[in-house]
Amino acid sequence: MTTNDQYTKATAAKVSVVMPIYNVEAFVEDAIKSVLAQTFSHFELILVNDCSPDSSLALCQKFKDSRIRIISHEVNQGLSAARNTGIRHAIGRYVAFIDSDDMWHPEKLAQHVLHLDNAPEVGISFSRSVFIDYQGNTINVFQMPQLTDINASDLLCRNPVGNGSAPVLRRETLCDIRYQALNKRHPHSCYFDENFRQSEDIECWLRIVATTHWKMEGLPAPLTYYRLNNQGLSANFQKQYASWENMINKAIHYAPELLIQYENRARAYQLRYLARQAIRNHDGKEAVERIKQALKTSPSIIRHETGRTIATLAAAYLLKLLPKSTYKGIESMAQSVLGRMQRAKISKDGVTPELMKNL
């Protein structure tokens, strides 16, 4: 690439999109195509190959778009390190993240760029998400998090961002939490904590909201397609919970007052979340155990979020006690009702029919 080409690329790439690559040969082409299909075209796509043992890298190399760069690690380092590598190579004013088993709505970047351009106090812009199944079909159920007035306690208890493919951040926001990893073979700048193999995203977002002036704000449109993949990191309940506890142990050093007030309630919400994950994986025994732990840890979650807590409790016991075919019938009807209610809410929030196409 010539110097002029590099200059043109640098001035054109307002957004740097970072996509870690590891063991995703079944999904990575669709993920890349969803980025290349964005109506906002002034981006670069940084594919960070984390020593993937399958054919993922070869599939990435098939794409000949000049906006794509592939960077390869010498050894497998995990999701946090892959994101950090992408950030260090990014040239955009904004940095977007997408996991290589998820996809984006074509208007994803356009909407976030407009949001960040017009809200200089917002450091993290995210969107609602729609669930897709293993094959990439939409399930007609959405992640419907809190979108505004988000403080550290909201983030600690519920993680409104929802998944790693939803956020777009300012470069300045990431710079404000940058630190040097001096205990590595090659010391380097970090943003995500590379000691975390799970819960690395919530750890990062919490550190931003609790220690900087930046605000977090969500868009009402479901611009992220979040895949329910029971082979993914989030399917390992024990490791996920242990990693969340490590995040709490770290946060108590920089936000002690927050943890004193909200730790038990946050732990209960995390256990309830794991119960819902078990329900999605049709593991009734695990779901019942987790929701019981949640209620024992902080019974107040019934008062604070009555509907969601009771719904999780009921679904866990129905899954455990009923024949699988009977439960799936109930689940299908419940999802249909929930999806209609969520769509009505999204429409009420001003999302246009054009943005809801193909959802």
Order of alpha helices (4+ residues) and beta strands (2+ residues): alpha-beta-alpha-beta-alpha-beta-alpha-beta-beta-alpha-beta-beta-alpha-beta-alpha-beta-beta-alpha-beta-alpha-alpha-alpha-alpha-alpha-alpha
